[in-house]
Amino acid sequence: MNFTPATPLGYLRTFGPRADPATDLTWGLIVISLAVVIIVTVLVVAGVLVRRSRGSERPPVAESRHEARWIWVGLAPTCVVLLLSLVWTVEVLARINDPPRRPALTVEITGHQWWWEARYDFAQPNGTLVTANEIHIPVGTPVLVKLTSADVIHSFWIPALTGKTDTIPGRTNLTWIEASRPGDYRGQCTEYCGAQHAGMAAFVIAEPPAAFAAWRAAQSAPARAPSGPAALAGQAVFAAYCAACHTVRGTGAEGILGPDLTHIASRQSLASGLIPNTPGSLAGWIGDPQALKPGARMPAVGLSGPQLGAVVAYLEGLK
Ligand code: CUA
């Protein structure tokens, strides 16, 4: 069962203990605000109509002791409502600040212009695991998220799971997420960070624990060896043109400027959610990144047609 939200970035429906109390608060404050507007409007209109029907010989409210007391009558419920809203807000902030249980998993997320690096904790039995833009988590478990940035300030936001937390160079900010049901939860960088700020989507993919364990085991493994002559040729092209920026674990490619591509074929999208991960869009992306994502740090490296075909065949094999 994969949940796909009808409004991908909608924040009025949430799916986890980090976000749900804030959503209840949002709806509650909306209802209170609407009630206040309706009550005040009705009283003002009623006051005008009553005054008009009685004629204008009566003095204004402020000059009448008797009627000035209505100011106090109005002030009292206002204070009570504002105070209750404040208490509710502070209570919700305190409740979602810490996860209900100790997080069993830590993901270190680094914002880059313009993509997300996700590194799973070294202390785990399967060792280090680095991926990009698609952050898998097990369902029903709080996950600690450590946030930093490699360049400028970005902000991590998965509206159905958690509010916004900035990623700041040289600093680690903490947040946590927990999904109460499986699904692909889309997120977005929400701090203006340059030309492709809008092209900086993130996805949290929440899976049942067994599916997550399988994903983790597969992602922890080194890259698959190329199968077939095209993929083999593609590995050589990759080593010559791409390895300075990209890592493919288990090969000589150890660049750290761009996303780790060890298991790129297992991802759903490319270029931080911009295009689906298909052989055609992969070829289009490598052939001319600037056409698809102007300003992106990835340059066109001037591959020939056969070289491009080979490198796509190689990457398609990196499941
Ligand atoms: Cu990264 Cu906006």
Residues whose N, C-alpha, C, O or C-beta is under 5 A from the ligand:
A	BS01	CUA	H112 H154 C189 T190 E191 Y192 C193 H197 M200
